Each structure stands twice: as structure tokens, then as C-alpha cells.
Amino acid sequence: MTYPLIHPYSEDGYRPGIQLADVNNKSYKRQNLSMREFYCFRIQQRLNEGQTFLVAGRLLQQYIVDAYMEERFCYIRNNKKKLRADLYSGLMDAILRGDSDCSMIGKSVILPSSHTGGPRYRAQNYQDAMAICRWAGYPDLFLTFTCNPKWPEINAMLSLLGQQGDDNRVDIICRVFQIKLFQLMQDLKKQQPFGKTIACLYTIEFQKRGLPHAHILLFLHPTLKSPSIDHIDTIIAAEIPDMEVDPDGYNAVKNYMMHGPCGELNPQCPCMKQGKCTKHFPKKFNNQTTFDADGFPIYRRRNTGTQVKKNNALLDNRYVVPYNRNLIVKYDAHINVELCNYSRSVKYLFKYVNKGSMMRSKDIWRHTYSTWRIFAFDIHAGCCHSIYREKTP
């Protein structure tokens, strides 16, 4: 009844009691379809079905958000007795915080630790991440992998329905990014572009315009814990490749790894605060990779004279975001690679990777997050390589 434009012929929505297709399979613990599974099925694109639902634009996004919120919070609201332990814990938390005024507490629904994005969920993941750190040592590399809305896989799916350039199909964006992220994690663990990896963890966040991106922490083998300057230069670069020598690398850096322009070239850039770039661009030219007094790496940025044009401004190596050449060329996306500062950033990194969703005035990222959760994709994930673990007491 809420979405007559999506259901013009009064098609059935979700209702309790929809049976699974193979109800005779005794390996199933339940015989009925869940609400999440129903909406996951509805979001799929099929050429032999009507496309009214998929071409609904912003209405589709609102439908997805309502579907996710209804399924998640209805269960928590209707199963308070099963979550009684968390209820007691919530009351104790209120007492410890000094919330003695009952009028300020009101009638609340306690979110269990299994609720993705809740405070207990974030605390639990932070503790799990620190447990991995205790076993594997400090993290060595910090990667940020951002979705590229112009990936050919996304455009190919949109072209089937004549929706080229339509950013309302967040279902396609989520599915393609999840496939790319899975392949990237496989490459990091098996192809080992940075050396032997013994553990890794990541979290998924969503940008203001709805694009997902992953923050990844890599733990390298103990023999790689103190890399040499030459080794750092082979895995992390902060320079524009030569167009004549490496055209693929040049185009990838030009499209995805150039910051700004900001500073004097563009004082209105979003990164500018009080006349300075919050990301500290432009950097200084540097003939070789070094470390500052606090242990932070200063990557090699030689004055080679190579420039790229972005937003009518010529940018040189001082505006390059650190990257790994093979990864950005293969995945055709922004993949920032940073060397971790062991002594000062470990706690910050783990809290940053497991922080909660940032609140925004319009919350236009919620439709992408809801789609991601309806598809049951992981928000946080971590693993340790068993080969190395078996050799460790």
C-alpha cells in the first residue's frame, strides 16, 4: 500500500509463511523464507520479468531502506525476551554512565552485539582486531579500496535496461564492488604483491554519495616487518609514471590517484580548512623515501617534470596519493596504500577501521548500506593464514 507505483497491479509483497522451494530438504533448519531473502530475490535483475521495480529511481532506494529497517529492527523489537542478557547489560551501562533520570531513558529497544553497526558490535570487532594484532604483531600496510562507478561491469548491467549513468541502481554497485573486493583480498593473500601476508582484516564504509569503500589492514610475515627503503619503493609509489614508458600506469594515476587540486590552485576544495589542506597537500619534493622524527614515512617524490591536467590545473608529483601500480591498473580504481607507523598509529588504525557510521545531514548513503546488508555481504571481516599459524606456538 505504501508503494503503489512499484506494485501497480497489487502484486504480493513479503508475508510470513512463504515456504522455501526445497521444503523436503531436511538439512534446512527452517522451512520458511526470511524477509531478507525475499527482498534479496526481488532486487535481482532478470530480463524475463517486469522492470518497474528496478527503474523506480529514488523510490527504489527508499523501498530498499524500508525493507532493511523493517526486517532488522522488527526482529529485535519482537524478541526482547531472547535478548534479556543484553537488556540487563544495557541497564548497567546506563547506571555506570550516571543516567539516573528515568525520563531521559524512556522506552528503548536494546541492540544486541549481533546487530551490525551497534555500539556492542563495534566494540566486539575492535577487540577481535586487537586479538589478531596480539598474535600477528603490528599491522604493516593500510589500504583504502574505493568503488569505481564507471566500471564496465556496472555499465554493462545498466545498458540492459537503458539506464546508462543512473546512480540509483545501488544493487548493481554493491554486487560488483563485493566481487572486486573478494578478488582483491584473494590477490593480497595468494598473489602477495606486498610479500607474504599472514593476516588481514577489513571494514566496509559508504561515502557521502553512496559509493562503498573498504579499509584494509595487512599483517606481513615477520621477515618483512622492517622493510628497507628499496623494498618500500618497489611496493609503494607516489610519483606519476612516464606516459611513454608506462601508459597504463600513467592513465590509472591520472584518473584515480591525484589529490585535489587544492591550495592556491583551488581554495574552494572540500579538503581546505582555514586556508590549508587537511590532507597536507601539496607534499614536498623528496629524492628518496625517508622517515620523519615520529616514524611516519615520507615517500619518494622526485621533481621529474611530469604533470597531469585535472580540473584545468596542472598537477605534479606533490599531489600524488601513494599507490601500488599493479593494483590500480588491474582494478581500475582508487587504491591508496600506506605504510603503518608501528609506534603511534596501531590503536588509532584499529579504532578507525572499526568505527561506527558517520552521521550526515541527509544520510544519502543509507540506501547503499541497506542494499549491502540485504545481500548479506560482510561489513567486517578478518582472517589469519593457517599455514603460518600451525608453525607458531
Beta strands, then each sheet from edge to edge (+ up, - down):
strand 1: 141-146
strand 2: 197-206
strand 3: 212-220
strand 4: 272-273
strand 5: 276-277
strand 6: 290-291
strand 7: 297-298
strand 8: 308-310
strand 9: 313-315
strand 10: 335-339
strand 11: 380-384
sheet 1: 10+ 1- 3+ 2- 11+
sheet 2: 4+ 5-
sheet 3: 6+ 7-
sheet 4: 8+ 9-
end
